[in-house]
Every structure is written in structure tokens, then in C-alpha cells.
Amino acid sequence: MLTRCLMALLLLTNVGCSSLYRADVSSLYIQNKSNRLVPIASNPKTVKNKNMAFDLKSYQWKNRLLLVFAPDENNPAYQKQMQLFQGQQADFSERDLLLVEILTEGTSRASGEAIDEADVVKVRSRFQSPEDFRVILVGKDGTQKRSDSKPVEAKVIFNEIDAMPMRQQEMQK
């Protein structure tokens, strides 16, 4: 891969320095196995950090969502909430519960994967979330079940979920 990138750089520098300075990542090329030049951005090996699309409807009837809204990762309430969730992965999984972190500044994530910024705006709009800290539980039916403006113990959320009729049916199976 390094060889291909160096080749692309050499090819670009042969075109002229002004072309190199104007080039952005999407206009850089590498040589593929067929000796054809292809844009680096179209090479699946180089597109690793692309943010995932996040659509609330795609989780309906499959997962419960726990949305944690915060100004940024340095927010004390956010940090406290993340501490309260540590070591709870098995309980999250047992309840089909996914953690979605929606940050005003910084990278928002769903189950640890970066979310596209346009989708973050949609989620904020859907839940009319303020810029400050908030935790919202969304049921499998896609509706809001609980909202907290302060960090909440994981056990409290799990008890709320376990009392839901759909969860009661799941536990009987």
C-alpha cells in the first residue's frame, strides 16, 4: 500500500507542483492490480474512517436505544454517565440495548462507531434535545420511554426496560 501511495505521489509531482498543492484526498490516484489509476477514495482499503449512517427507523422493532446527549466528552455529567455504564455490556446486550452518544462538539457514536454529522442533527431534532446533558431511552417501538437530565444508574434503566411488556415477553421465551 505504501508503494502505491508513493507511486501516486510521484505521478502527481510529475504533473507539476501547482497540481499537487491543489489536489485533495479525493483527487489522488493509486495504481490498481490492472495498472490502472483509480482514486484513493474509491479504494476500499483506504476508506476506513467513514462515518456510519444512523437512521432511528432501522433499529425499530430490533433494538432499544439509549441516547446520551452531551456538549462534549469532557462534560462532567457525560463522563459520570459513561462510568456508570462500564462493565454493563452483557446487560445491554441481553436487553437489545444500544448506546448512542450524541455530542455537540466531537465525534458522536452508535455502539462505538462514528455517526455521520447529518444524522446527528436529525436525532437532535427528533428528540428536541438541548445542548446540555440528557439521557433518553427509546423503546423497540421507536418511542421515548424515559428522559433524564442527570446521569442515571444502569440498573435503573435496566429495571425500567425489564418492566416493559415487550421485555416481559422476551424474558419468557
N, C-alpha and C positions, 0 to 999 in steps of 0.2 A: 504494500500500500504506500509506504514511504517513497519507494521508487517511482510509483505512478504520480504522486504529488510533485516530486522533484521534476519529473518529465513535464508535467503541466506547467510548472513554474518556468522551466527552460523555454517551452514553447511560447509562453506569454512574453517573456523577456525578449525573444527574437522578434516579436511583433513591434516592440518599441516600449520604452519606459512609460510614456503617457498612457498607453493602453493598460499597463499593469496597475497604475495608480487609480484608473477609473474602474477597474474590474471589481465586482463584488463577488461574494461567495457563489451566487447562483450562475455567474458567467464563467467560472473557472472550469476547465475541462481536464479529464484524465483519459488515458488510452485504455480501452477495454480489451478483452481477450481477442477480439476480431481486429485489433489495431485501429479501431475507430475512436474518435474523440467523442466523449459523452460528458455532459455537465456533471460536476461533482454532486450537485444537489439531487440528481436523478439516480445516483448510485446508492442502493440500499445500505451498503456498508458504511457510508458516510453520514447518513441521516439517522442519528441515534437519539438525539435530544429533542426531537419534535414533540411538542405538547400534544397530549391526547385530547380528542374531542370529548366533551362531557355533556350528555343530554339526560336530564332527570327522567324523562319518559322511558328511556331504555332500561332503567332499573325498576320500573313499576312492575309489581307482582313477582319480582325476583329478589329484591333486596330492600332492607330498611337502610336509611341513610342518617348518619349523624353529622350534621353540618356545624362546623366550628368557624365562626366569623371572627376575625381579629384585625386590628390595624397592621400588625406585622408579627414576626416570630419573636421579637423582643418584648412584646406586650406581656406584663406580669400575669394577667388572667389567662392568656393563651398558654404560657409556659406551665402554669399550675395545672391547667386542664390536660395538657399533654402528659404531665407527670402522673395524673390520676388515671390515665389510660394505659400507662406502661404495664406490661405483663398481663394484659387483658385480651390478647389476640384470640385465644381459644374461645372466650366468651363472646367476642364479636362474631367470630366465625359460626358458632353454634346458633346464633340468632340471625344469621344472614345480614349482619350489620356492617356497613362500610363507613369508614371515617373519611370525611371530605373537609379539607382545610381551605377556607376561603379568606385570603389575605388581601388587604387594601394595597399594601406595599410588599413586594416579594413574590415568590412562586407559590401559587395555590396548587393543592394536590388532592387527588382522589386515590385512596389506598396507596399512597406513596408516589404516584405518578403525576407529573406536572400536567396541569389543565390549561387548555387554550384560554387566553385572556377574554375573548369574546364570550365564551361560555360562562366565565366567572361573572361577567356583567349580567348575563341572563339570570343566573342563580340569585345574585344580589337583588335584582329587580323582582323576581318571583316571590321572594320572601321579605321584600321591603326592608332589607337589613341595613341598619345604620352602620356608620364607620367604626363603631366601638365593638366591644366583645359581645358575642351571643352564641349560644348553643341551641340548635334546633334539631329535634328528632322528627324524621319523616317516615311514615309507615309504608308498608309494601303497596298500599293503595295510592300512594303519592301525596297524601295529605299530611299537614303538620300535626303532630301529636303532642309536642311539648316544646316549650321555649324557656330558656334560662339566660339571665344577663350576668350571671356569675358562674365560675367553674362548678361543675356538678360531679359528684362521685359516680364512678362507672356502675356501681351496684344499684344506685337509684334509677339510672337509665335502664339497666337490665330488669329490675323489678317492674318498671312501667311496661316494658316490652312483654315480659312474661305474663302480665295481667291482660294483655290484648287477646280477643277471641281467636284471631288467626294464629297467634303464637300458641295458644292453648291447644288448638287442633294439631299443630306441628309437634308438640310435645307428646301427644297421644299416639302418634304414628311410630 
